[in-house]
Amino acid sequence: MLTRDFLMTADCKTAFGAIEESLLWTPEQRAASLAATLACRPENEPVWIFGYGSLMWNPAMVFEERCAATLSGWHRAFCLRLTAGRGSACKPGRMLALKEGGATTGVAYRLPEAELETELTLLWKREMITGCYLPGWCKLTLDDGRTVHALVFIMDPSHPLYEADTRPATIAPLIARASGPLGTNAQYLFSLEQELKKLGMCEASLDALASEVRACQAQDDGESGDLQPHFA
């Protein structure tokens, strides 16, 4: 499981699994991306982070405030080919990202100003290993009615790991079978499903995908059972 201690000590070249060298960002590239993002920070505003995936149930960062929130103009999609972490090159899975259109519910975190450098450096190490996201500032509507600007990680459609086909029939078998050093791809999906239900955030398309992944796992288990030797 990904933890704060893991992020602080992990060697990105090995800790997440075998990542193609041409895709792996250096610490210098991550630092430059972070600096460029902070240069566009809205003036006189605190830094909020919008979590729409594992940040919702496993933020692994220090924060001063947490609030449910809605992001308009973007929706969840398993459009990132997963070859490390919870997948591998031989059995790639799919990771969550944001694509244009619709809206997304999630959790917003306000970071302490004094801890920004530490927390954002760890966040970039977590999210920008291959530079697959376009970090930017978007307006969020918090559940208490406030509107804030938050840092959001959106899929880069020009990235080599981007996958346009996100139909359940395509991605369910991949998610059902992929795994890596951080666990299984299916458990990530099921954790997301559980967290959304816990927060009262209904997402029918994600529930349908989770059901399809469970069906794929059941089919695989059945086929594995058929291969077992039978004794009279």
N, C-alpha and C positions, 0 to 999 in steps of 0.2 A: 504493500500500500504506500502511496505517496504521502510523505509526512514532511513537516518543516525541517526536521533534522536531516532527512534524506536530501531535500533540496539544497541545504547548506553545504553538504559534503559531497554530493554526487558529482562524478566525472561524466559529463554529457556524452563523451565518446563511447562509454561502456555501460553506464548505469541503467539506461532505458532500453538496452538491447542494441543490436547491430543497426546503426543508421548509416545510410549511404554517405560516404565522405563528402561528395559534392553538394549534398543537401544540408549538412551539419553547419550551423552558424558558430563562429568563434565568439569568445567572450567579448572581443572588441566590436564585433558586428552587433551583438545584443546591446552593448553599452551605447553605441552610436544610435541605434533605433530608439532606445529609451530616451536619450538626450533630445532627439528630434521630436519625439512625442511630447515631452515636457515643455519644449519650446513653444508648442501650440496650446498649452494649458490655458483655459479661460482665466483671465486676471481676477485676483481677489476672491477666488472660489476654492473651497477645499477639494481634495482629490477623492472622488468616489470611483469604485470599481464595480462593474456590472457582471455578476456571475449568472450564467445561464446553463452551465453544465456542472462539472464536479466542484467548482467554486461554491456552489449552493450548499453542499453538505460537507465539503472538506476544504474550507478556505485556506488553511495552513498559513495564515498571515495575521498580523496584529491589526486590529481595527477598533475604532471608537464608537461606531454606530452601525447597526444592521437594520435594513428595512426591505420589505418586499417592494418590487418595482416592475414597471412595464416599459419596454422599449418599442416604440412604433417604427415601422418601416423595414423591419428585419424579422426573419423567422428562423427557428432551429432547423438544421438539416445535417444529416450524417453524410457530408460531402467531402470529408478529408480521409484519404487512404491511409490506413494505420499500419505501419510496418515496424513500429517499436512501441515500448510501453505496454500496451495491451494487445499487441499484434506482432507479426513478424513478416519478413519478406516472403517466406514460403506460404504463410497463411495470413494474408493481410486482412485487417478488419476495417471498420469505419469509425472515425471520430467525429464528434459534434463540432459544428461551426455555425456561423450565421450567414444566410443568404438574403438578398434583397426581396422585400415584399412582406406584407402581413405585420405581425407584432409578436413580441416574445415577453413572457413573464419570467421573472427571476428574482435575484436578491442583490441589493446594492450595499456596498460596504464603504464607510467613510474612514480613510486612513489618517492616523495622527501625523501632523505636519513634521514633527521632529524625527519620525521614523520612515519618511518617504523613501530615502535612498536605499535603505536596507530592504524594505518591503517590496518596492518596485523592482529591485535587482533580482530578488527571489522570484517574483512573478514573471519576469522576462525569461528567467531560466526555466520556468515551468511551461510557459506558453510559446516561447519563440525559439525553441531548439533548432527548428529548420526554417524559421521565418515565414511560416505558412499563413500567419494572420496579418491583417492590416489594422494595427492599433490606432484608435482615434477617439475623439470626444463627441458623444452623442447626448441628446436630451433624454432624460428619464423622468417618468412620472412616478413618484413614490406613493405608497399606499395611503399616506397621511395627507396627500394632496400637494406636497411640495414638488417643484420641478427643479432638477439639478442637472449639471453636466457630469457625465461619467465616462471613464475610460472603458472602451468596449473593444473586444477582439473579434474582428470580422474576417471571414475567409477571403484569402487572396485568390481570385479565380484564375490568375496567371501562374500560380504555383504548380510545380510538377506533380504534387500529390493531390491536387484538386480532382474530384470526380463529379461529373454533372448528373449522372444517373443515380438518383436517390430513391427509386421505387422500392417498396418493401420486398417485393419478390427478388430484387437484385441484392439488396443489402442484408436481408435477414439471415441467409445462410452464412454470409461472411462474419457477421457479428456473433452468430451462434458458435462458430468454430475457432475464432481467433483468440490468442492469449499471448502473454509476454511477461517480462519481469515484474510488472505492476499488477498482474492479475488477468482476468478474462474480460474480453470486450463485452460479453453479455452481462456480466455483473455491473459494469459501468451503466449500461442501459437500464437495468433493473433498479439500480440505486437512484437514477434520475427519475424513473417512474415513481418510486416510493417517495422521494422528496417532493415532487410536484403534488402528489396526493396529500402528503402531510401539510403542505402549505395551502391546500384548497385550490390549486391551479390545474384546471382540467385541460388536457390536451389529447383529444381523441386519436389523432394520427399517431402519436407516440405510444399510446396504449395499444393500438392495433399492431404497431411494429413489435412491441414487446411480446404480444400474443403469438405473432408469427415466429419470432425467435425461439420462444418456448416450444412451439410445434416442431421447428427444425431440430432442436435438441432432443425432443422425445423421439423423433424419427431416427436420429443418429443412434440414440440409446437402443432402440429396437433393433436396428440393423446390427449393432455390435453384439447384442444378445443372440441374434440368429447365427452369428459366427462361432459361438461357443460350442465346444464338443458336447454331444448328447450320449449318455451312457444308458444302456438297457438295465 
